Amino acid sequence: MKQSRTLVAIVGAVLLAVVAAMPVSAAMAENKVVNINTASVTELTELKGIGNAKAQAIVTYREKSGPFKSVDDLQQVDGIGEKLLAKLRPQVTVGSGVDAPAAAAKK
């Protein structure tokens, strides 16, 4: 019984150490809101759900079509649909404050 408790304690400590060592993106660690009209590909890849290809697609769309007027405009980018937009909404803004997370929460 004593060995069982010791084993459980060791396993628990190891799991805690593993979780603590997991990398967290800079945007998530700081609860940072990223401006999709000014962010670089690197900054966009810090967003949950955005890899290098989607980040590049966002920048390419922005360069071709001009600045995003609202966060909803992200749906015009290939590969970004309603589900991903819902995940991104609290993490992004267009810089005007209109689409900041607090405003999105009121919708």
Residue, then its C-alpha position, 0 to 999 in steps of 0.5 A: m500500500k505504501q509503495s502504491r502511494t509512493l508510485v502515485a506521487i512519483v507519477g503525479a510529480v512527473l506529469l506535473a513536470v511534463v505539463a509545466a515544461m510544455p511550450v506556450s506561444a507568446a500570444m497565449a502566454e501574454n493573453k495578447v491580442v494580435n492585430i491582423n492588419t499589421a501582424s507578420v507571418t511569425e506573429l500570426t503563427e502564434l495564434k492557436g489554429i494558425g500554422n505557417a500556411k494559413a498565416q501566409a494566406i492571411v498576409t497575402y490576402r491583406e496585401k492583395s485586398g487591403p486591410f481587414k475591416s472586421v475580424d469576420d473578414l478572415q473568412q474570406v481567406d482560404g482555409i478559415g471557416e466559421k469554426l476557426l474564426a470562432k477560435l480566433r475571435p478572442q485572439v485577434t483584432v483589426g486595430s480599431g477596438v471594434d473587434a477586440p475580445a470584449a466587443a466580441a463577447k457582447k455579440 
